[in-house]
């Protein structure tokens, strides 16, 4: 493929596409991926056609095929990789704040992504799409592995044992399930409340794991040492400590 895409035939249909203009190859490819990602974000992938992508990008269907000879499947995978890259960039932990504040900031960025990509995000995590393949599943799994690695790094753990790994994977599953439910229920819970609840979940799950795992106990001790005595984590654990049976 040349550095600049070939001109399309000057058919009446082509002339009617007022938004069409010739672009450098890489720029056009990136544009098509961005348009596809936007469409996949508002509709499940099964409901988006190459014609939809062509129309929204101001190009023809044959031109889309020049860039993505594998059709919608190839374009979907490219869009999914783009979304995965964007999402993993949002896993960056801010330098300032207590551990619970830092975790809350990451969740804010995560739910901002979920809100922006809505239907496409939900379809992606639910699976069952006709465009779902081993390759698309691998892309999603890599995002989860990245979330696991960065959460462990955030916790100051260089090499996690099986119990701590299970704890973090379980919490990531809770975050995913919560985001799906949040979308399904029309976003009735304010994102800030959902964020705080998930931060509390992390603290509570770590506290529940601490008696069974030395690493979890170290993580909990480090988290509490970095929190203020009247901070979120301390208040949560104090409240749980006051619970009685009967």
SELOMI-419464 format. One record per residue (C-alpha): residue number from 0; residue in three letters; x, z, y. Coordinates in steps of 0.5 Angstrom, whole numbers, plus 2048, in hexadecimal, padded with zeros to 3 digits. Layout:
! SELOMI-419464
<pt resi="NUM" resn="ALA" px="X" pz="Z" py="Y"/>
...
//
This chain:
! SELOMI-419464
<pt resi="0" resn="UNK" px="800" pz="800" py="800"/>
<pt resi="1" resn="UNK" px="803" pz="7FE" py="807"/>
<pt resi="2" resn="UNK" px="804" pz="803" py="80C"/>
<pt resi="3" resn="UNK" px="7FE" pz="801" py="810"/>
<pt resi="4" resn="UNK" px="7F7" pz="7FF" py="80C"/>
<pt resi="5" resn="UNK" px="7F5" pz="7F8" py="80B"/>
<pt resi="6" resn="UNK" px="7F0" pz="7F6" py="810"/>
<pt resi="7" resn="UNK" px="7E9" pz="7F6" py="80D"/>
<pt resi="8" resn="UNK" px="7E5" pz="7EF" py="80D"/>
<pt resi="9" resn="UNK" px="7E1" pz="7EE" py="813"/>
<pt resi="10" resn="UNK" px="7DA" pz="7EE" py="810"/>
<pt resi="11" resn="UNK" px="7D4" pz="7F0" py="814"/>
<pt resi="12" resn="UNK" px="7D4" pz="7F6" py="810"/>
<pt resi="13" resn="UNK" px="7DB" pz="7F8" py="812"/>
<pt resi="14" resn="UNK" px="7DA" pz="7F6" py="819"/>
<pt resi="15" resn="UNK" px="7D4" pz="7FB" py="819"/>
<pt resi="16" resn="UNK" px="7D8" pz="801" py="817"/>
<pt resi="17" resn="UNK" px="7DA" pz="802" py="81F"/>
<pt resi="18" resn="UNK" px="7DE" pz="808" py="81D"/>
<pt resi="19" resn="UNK" px="7E3" pz="804" py="818"/>
<pt resi="20" resn="UNK" px="7EA" pz="803" py="81B"/>
<pt resi="21" resn="UNK" px="7F1" pz="801" py="817"/>
<pt resi="22" resn="UNK" px="7F5" pz="807" py="816"/>
<pt resi="23" resn="UNK" px="7FC" pz="809" py="813"/>
<pt resi="24" resn="UNK" px="7FB" pz="809" py="80B"/>
<pt resi="25" resn="UNK" px="7FD" pz="811" py="80B"/>
<pt resi="26" resn="UNK" px="7F8" pz="812" py="811"/>
<pt resi="27" resn="UNK" px="7F2" pz="80E" py="80E"/>
<pt resi="28" resn="UNK" px="7F3" pz="812" py="807"/>
<pt resi="29" resn="UNK" px="7F3" pz="819" py="80A"/>
<pt resi="30" resn="UNK" px="7ED" pz="817" py="80E"/>
<pt resi="31" resn="UNK" px="7E9" pz="815" py="808"/>
<pt resi="32" resn="UNK" px="7EB" pz="81B" py="805"/>
<pt resi="33" resn="UNK" px="7E9" pz="81F" py="80B"/>
<pt resi="34" resn="UNK" px="7E2" pz="81C" py="80B"/>
<pt resi="35" resn="UNK" px="7E1" pz="81D" py="803"/>
<pt resi="36" resn="UNK" px="7E3" pz="824" py="804"/>
<pt resi="37" resn="UNK" px="7DE" pz="825" py="80A"/>
<pt resi="38" resn="UNK" px="7D8" pz="821" py="805"/>
<pt resi="39" resn="UNK" px="7DA" pz="826" py="7FF"/>
<pt resi="40" resn="UNK" px="7DA" pz="82C" py="804"/>
<pt resi="41" resn="UNK" px="7D2" pz="82A" py="805"/>
<pt resi="42" resn="UNK" px="7D0" pz="827" py="7FF"/>
<pt resi="43" resn="UNK" px="7D2" pz="829" py="7F8"/>
<pt resi="44" resn="UNK" px="7D7" pz="823" py="7F5"/>
<pt resi="45" resn="UNK" px="7D2" pz="820" py="7F1"/>
<pt resi="46" resn="UNK" px="7CE" pz="81E" py="7F7"/>
<pt resi="47" resn="UNK" px="7D3" pz="81B" py="7FB"/>
<pt resi="48" resn="UNK" px="7D5" pz="813" py="7F9"/>
<pt resi="49" resn="UNK" px="7DA" pz="80F" py="7FB"/>
<pt resi="50" resn="UNK" px="7D5" pz="80B" py="800"/>
<pt resi="51" resn="UNK" px="7D4" pz="812" py="803"/>
<pt resi="52" resn="UNK" px="7DB" pz="813" py="805"/>
<pt resi="53" resn="UNK" px="7DC" pz="80B" py="807"/>
<pt resi="54" resn="UNK" px="7D7" pz="80C" py="80C"/>
<pt resi="55" resn="UNK" px="7D9" pz="813" py="80F"/>
<pt resi="56" resn="UNK" px="7E0" pz="810" py="810"/>
<pt resi="57" resn="UNK" px="7DE" pz="809" py="813"/>
<pt resi="58" resn="UNK" px="7E1" pz="806" py="80D"/>
<pt resi="59" resn="UNK" px="7DF" pz="801" py="807"/>
<pt resi="60" resn="UNK" px="7DE" pz="803" py="800"/>
<pt resi="61" resn="UNK" px="7E3" pz="7FE" py="7FE"/>
<pt resi="62" resn="UNK" px="7E8" pz="801" py="803"/>
<pt resi="63" resn="UNK" px="7E7" pz="808" py="800"/>
<pt resi="64" resn="UNK" px="7E8" pz="805" py="7F9"/>
<pt resi="65" resn="UNK" px="7EF" pz="803" py="7FC"/>
<pt resi="66" resn="UNK" px="7F1" pz="80A" py="7FD"/>
<pt resi="67" resn="UNK" px="7EE" pz="80D" py="7F7"/>
<pt resi="68" resn="UNK" px="7EE" pz="808" py="7F1"/>
<pt resi="69" resn="UNK" px="7EB" pz="80D" py="7ED"/>
<pt resi="70" resn="UNK" px="7E5" pz="80E" py="7F1"/>
<pt resi="71" resn="UNK" px="7E1" pz="814" py="7F3"/>
<pt resi="72" resn="UNK" px="7E5" pz="818" py="7ED"/>
<pt resi="73" resn="UNK" px="7EB" pz="817" py="7F1"/>
<pt resi="74" resn="UNK" px="7E9" pz="818" py="7F8"/>
<pt resi="75" resn="UNK" px="7E5" pz="81E" py="7F6"/>
<pt resi="76" resn="UNK" px="7EC" pz="821" py="7F3"/>
<pt resi="77" resn="UNK" px="7F0" pz="81F" py="7F9"/>
<pt resi="78" resn="UNK" px="7EB" pz="823" py="7FD"/>
<pt resi="79" resn="UNK" px="7EB" pz="829" py="7F9"/>
<pt resi="80" resn="UNK" px="7F2" pz="829" py="7F9"/>
<pt resi="81" resn="UNK" px="7F2" pz="829" py="801"/>
<pt resi="82" resn="UNK" px="7ED" pz="82E" py="801"/>
<pt resi="83" resn="UNK" px="7F1" pz="833" py="7FC"/>
<pt resi="84" resn="UNK" px="7F7" pz="832" py="800"/>
<pt resi="85" resn="UNK" px="7F3" pz="834" py="806"/>
<pt resi="86" resn="UNK" px="7F0" pz="83A" py="803"/>
<pt resi="87" resn="UNK" px="7F7" pz="83D" py="800"/>
<pt resi="88" resn="UNK" px="7F9" pz="83C" py="807"/>
<pt resi="89" resn="UNK" px="7F4" pz="841" py="809"/>
<pt resi="90" resn="UNK" px="7F7" pz="846" py="804"/>
<pt resi="91" resn="UNK" px="7FC" pz="848" py="809"/>
<pt resi="92" resn="UNK" px="7FC" pz="850" py="80B"/>
<pt resi="93" resn="UNK" px="7FD" pz="852" py="812"/>
<pt resi="94" resn="UNK" px="803" pz="856" py="814"/>
<pt resi="95" resn="UNK" px="7FF" pz="85B" py="818"/>
<pt resi="96" resn="UNK" px="7FA" pz="860" py="815"/>
<pt resi="97" resn="UNK" px="7F9" pz="865" py="810"/>
<pt resi="98" resn="UNK" px="7F8" pz="862" py="809"/>
<pt resi="99" resn="UNK" px="7F1" pz="862" py="809"/>
<pt resi="100" resn="UNK" px="7F1" pz="85F" py="810"/>
<pt resi="101" resn="UNK" px="7F6" pz="85A" py="80D"/>
<pt resi="102" resn="UNK" px="7F1" pz="858" py="807"/>
<pt resi="103" resn="UNK" px="7EB" pz="858" py="80B"/>
<pt resi="104" resn="UNK" px="7EF" pz="853" py="810"/>
<pt resi="105" resn="UNK" px="7F0" pz="84E" py="809"/>
<pt resi="106" resn="UNK" px="7E9" pz="84F" py="807"/>
<pt resi="107" resn="UNK" px="7E7" pz="84D" py="80E"/>
<pt resi="108" resn="UNK" px="7EB" pz="846" py="80D"/>
<pt resi="109" resn="UNK" px="7E8" pz="845" py="806"/>
<pt resi="110" resn="UNK" px="7E1" pz="846" py="808"/>
<pt resi="111" resn="UNK" px="7E2" pz="842" py="80E"/>
<pt resi="112" resn="UNK" px="7E4" pz="83C" py="809"/>
<pt resi="113" resn="UNK" px="7DE" pz="83E" py="805"/>
<pt resi="114" resn="UNK" px="7D9" pz="83D" py="80B"/>
<pt resi="115" resn="UNK" px="7DD" pz="836" py="80D"/>
<pt resi="116" resn="UNK" px="7DC" pz="833" py="806"/>
<pt resi="117" resn="UNK" px="7D6" pz="836" py="803"/>
<pt resi="118" resn="UNK" px="7D3" pz="832" py="7FE"/>
<pt resi="119" resn="UNK" px="7D9" pz="82F" py="7FC"/>
<pt resi="120" resn="UNK" px="7DC" pz="835" py="7FB"/>
<pt resi="121" resn="UNK" px="7D6" pz="838" py="7F7"/>
<pt resi="122" resn="UNK" px="7D6" pz="832" py="7F3"/>
<pt resi="123" resn="UNK" px="7DE" pz="832" py="7F1"/>
<pt resi="124" resn="UNK" px="7DD" pz="839" py="7EF"/>
<pt resi="125" resn="UNK" px="7D7" pz="839" py="7EB"/>
<pt resi="126" resn="UNK" px="7DA" pz="833" py="7E7"/>
<pt resi="127" resn="UNK" px="7D6" pz="82E" py="7E3"/>
<pt resi="128" resn="UNK" px="7D7" pz="828" py="7E8"/>
<pt resi="129" resn="UNK" px="7D7" pz="821" py="7E5"/>
<pt resi="130" resn="UNK" px="7DE" pz="821" py="7E9"/>
<pt resi="131" resn="UNK" px="7E0" pz="827" py="7E6"/>
<pt resi="132" resn="UNK" px="7E7" pz="826" py="7E1"/>
<pt resi="133" resn="UNK" px="7ED" pz="829" py="7DF"/>
<pt resi="134" resn="UNK" px="7F0" pz="827" py="7E5"/>
<pt resi="135" resn="UNK" px="7EB" pz="82A" py="7EA"/>
<pt resi="136" resn="UNK" px="7EB" pz="830" py="7E6"/>
<pt resi="137" resn="UNK" px="7F2" pz="831" py="7E6"/>
<pt resi="138" resn="UNK" px="7F2" pz="830" py="7EE"/>
<pt resi="139" resn="UNK" px="7ED" pz="836" py="7EE"/>
<pt resi="140" resn="UNK" px="7F1" pz="83A" py="7E9"/>
<pt resi="141" resn="UNK" px="7F7" pz="839" py="7EE"/>
<pt resi="142" resn="UNK" px="7F4" pz="83C" py="7F4"/>
<pt resi="143" resn="UNK" px="7F2" pz="842" py="7EF"/>
<pt resi="144" resn="UNK" px="7F9" pz="843" py="7ED"/>
<pt resi="145" resn="UNK" px="7FB" pz="842" py="7F4"/>
<pt resi="146" resn="UNK" px="7F6" pz="848" py="7F6"/>
<pt resi="147" resn="UNK" px="7F9" pz="84C" py="7F1"/>
<pt resi="148" resn="UNK" px="800" pz="84B" py="7F3"/>
<pt resi="149" resn="UNK" px="7FF" pz="84C" py="7FA"/>
<pt resi="150" resn="UNK" px="7FA" pz="853" py="7F9"/>
<pt resi="151" resn="UNK" px="800" pz="856" py="7F4"/>
<pt resi="152" resn="UNK" px="805" pz="854" py="7FA"/>
<pt resi="153" resn="UNK" px="801" pz="857" py="7FF"/>
<pt resi="154" resn="UNK" px="800" pz="85D" py="7FA"/>
<pt resi="155" resn="UNK" px="808" pz="85D" py="7FA"/>
<pt resi="156" resn="UNK" px="808" pz="85C" py="7F3"/>
<pt resi="157" resn="UNK" px="80E" pz="857" py="7F0"/>
<pt resi="158" resn="UNK" px="80C" pz="857" py="7E9"/>
<pt resi="159" resn="UNK" px="805" pz="859" py="7E7"/>
<pt resi="160" resn="UNK" px="803" pz="85C" py="7E0"/>
<pt resi="161" resn="UNK" px="7FD" pz="85A" py="7DC"/>
<pt resi="162" resn="UNK" px="7F8" pz="85F" py="7DF"/>
<pt resi="163" resn="UNK" px="7FA" pz="85E" py="7E6"/>
<pt resi="164" resn="UNK" px="7F9" pz="857" py="7E5"/>
<pt resi="165" resn="UNK" px="7F2" pz="858" py="7E2"/>
<pt resi="166" resn="UNK" px="7F0" pz="85C" py="7E8"/>
<pt resi="167" resn="UNK" px="7F2" pz="857" py="7ED"/>
<pt resi="168" resn="UNK" px="7EF" pz="851" py="7E9"/>
<pt resi="169" resn="UNK" px="7E9" pz="855" py="7E9"/>
<pt resi="170" resn="UNK" px="7E9" pz="856" py="7F0"/>
<pt resi="171" resn="UNK" px="7EA" pz="84F" py="7F2"/>
<pt resi="172" resn="UNK" px="7E4" pz="84E" py="7ED"/>
<pt resi="173" resn="UNK" px="7E0" pz="852" py="7F1"/>
<pt resi="174" resn="UNK" px="7E2" pz="84F" py="7F7"/>
<pt resi="175" resn="UNK" px="7E0" pz="848" py="7F4"/>
<pt resi="176" resn="UNK" px="7D9" pz="84B" py="7F2"/>
<pt resi="177" resn="UNK" px="7D7" pz="84E" py="7F8"/>
<pt resi="178" resn="UNK" px="7D9" pz="848" py="7FC"/>
<pt resi="179" resn="UNK" px="7D4" pz="844" py="7F7"/>
<pt resi="180" resn="UNK" px="7CF" pz="849" py="7F8"/>
<pt resi="181" resn="UNK" px="7D0" pz="849" py="7FF"/>
<pt resi="182" resn="UNK" px="7CE" pz="842" py="800"/>
<pt resi="183" resn="UNK" px="7C9" pz="842" py="7FB"/>
<pt resi="184" resn="UNK" px="7C5" pz="847" py="7FF"/>
<pt resi="185" resn="UNK" px="7C5" pz="844" py="805"/>
<pt resi="186" resn="UNK" px="7CB" pz="848" py="808"/>
<pt resi="187" resn="UNK" px="7C7" pz="84E" py="80A"/>
<pt resi="188" resn="UNK" px="7CC" pz="853" py="809"/>
<pt resi="189" resn="UNK" px="7D1" pz="852" py="810"/>
<pt resi="190" resn="UNK" px="7D8" pz="850" py="80E"/>
<pt resi="191" resn="UNK" px="7DB" pz="856" py="811"/>
<pt resi="192" resn="UNK" px="7D7" pz="85A" py="80C"/>
<pt resi="193" resn="UNK" px="7D8" pz="856" py="806"/>
<pt resi="194" resn="UNK" px="7E0" pz="857" py="808"/>
<pt resi="195" resn="UNK" px="7E0" pz="85E" py="809"/>
<pt resi="196" resn="UNK" px="7DC" pz="85F" py="802"/>
<pt resi="197" resn="UNK" px="7E1" pz="85B" py="7FE"/>
<pt resi="198" resn="UNK" px="7E7" pz="85F" py="802"/>
<pt resi="199" resn="UNK" px="7E3" pz="865" py="7FF"/>
<pt resi="200" resn="UNK" px="7E3" pz="862" py="7F8"/>
<pt resi="201" resn="UNK" px="7EA" pz="861" py="7F8"/>
<pt resi="202" resn="UNK" px="7EC" pz="868" py="7FA"/>
<pt resi="203" resn="UNK" px="7E7" pz="86B" py="7F5"/>
<pt resi="204" resn="UNK" px="7E9" pz="866" py="7EF"/>
<pt resi="205" resn="UNK" px="7F0" pz="868" py="7F0"/>
<pt resi="206" resn="UNK" px="7EE" pz="86F" py="7F0"/>
<pt resi="207" resn="UNK" px="7EA" pz="86E" py="7EA"/>
<pt resi="208" resn="UNK" px="7F0" pz="86B" py="7E7"/>
<pt resi="209" resn="UNK" px="7F5" pz="870" py="7E9"/>
<pt resi="210" resn="UNK" px="7F4" pz="875" py="7E4"/>
<pt resi="211" resn="UNK" px="7F5" pz="870" py="7DE"/>
<pt resi="212" resn="UNK" px="7FB" pz="86C" py="7E1"/>
<pt resi="213" resn="UNK" px="801" pz="86F" py="7E5"/>
<pt resi="214" resn="UNK" px="802" pz="868" py="7E9"/>
<pt resi="215" resn="UNK" px="7FB" pz="869" py="7EC"/>
<pt resi="216" resn="UNK" px="7FC" pz="870" py="7ED"/>
<pt resi="217" resn="UNK" px="803" pz="86E" py="7F1"/>
<pt resi="218" resn="UNK" px="7FF" pz="869" py="7F5"/>
<pt resi="219" resn="UNK" px="7F9" pz="86E" py="7F7"/>
<pt resi="220" resn="UNK" px="7FE" pz="873" py="7F9"/>
<pt resi="221" resn="UNK" px="802" pz="86E" py="7FD"/>
<pt resi="222" resn="UNK" px="7FB" pz="86B" py="800"/>
<pt resi="223" resn="UNK" px="7F9" pz="872" py="802"/>
<pt resi="224" resn="UNK" px="800" pz="874" py="805"/>
<pt resi="225" resn="UNK" px="7FF" pz="86E" py="80A"/>
<pt resi="226" resn="UNK" px="7F8" pz="870" py="80C"/>
<pt resi="227" resn="UNK" px="7F6" pz="874" py="811"/>
<pt resi="228" resn="UNK" px="7F3" pz="87B" py="80F"/>
<pt resi="229" resn="UNK" px="7ED" pz="879" py="811"/>
<pt resi="230" resn="UNK" px="7ED" pz="872" py="810"/>
<pt resi="231" resn="UNK" px="7E8" pz="86E" py="80B"/>
<pt resi="232" resn="UNK" px="7EC" pz="86F" py="805"/>
<pt resi="233" resn="UNK" px="7EC" pz="877" py="806"/>
<pt resi="234" resn="UNK" px="7E5" pz="877" py="808"/>
<pt resi="235" resn="UNK" px="7E3" pz="873" py="802"/>
<pt resi="236" resn="UNK" px="7E7" pz="877" py="7FD"/>
<pt resi="237" resn="UNK" px="7E5" pz="87E" py="800"/>
<pt resi="238" resn="UNK" px="7DD" pz="87B" py="7FF"/>
<pt resi="239" resn="UNK" px="7DE" pz="879" py="7F8"/>
<pt resi="240" resn="UNK" px="7E2" pz="880" py="7F7"/>
<pt resi="241" resn="UNK" px="7DC" pz="884" py="7F9"/>
<pt resi="242" resn="UNK" px="7D7" pz="881" py="7F4"/>
<pt resi="243" resn="UNK" px="7D4" pz="885" py="7EF"/>
<pt resi="244" resn="UNK" px="7D1" pz="884" py="7E8"/>
<pt resi="245" resn="UNK" px="7CA" pz="887" py="7E7"/>
//
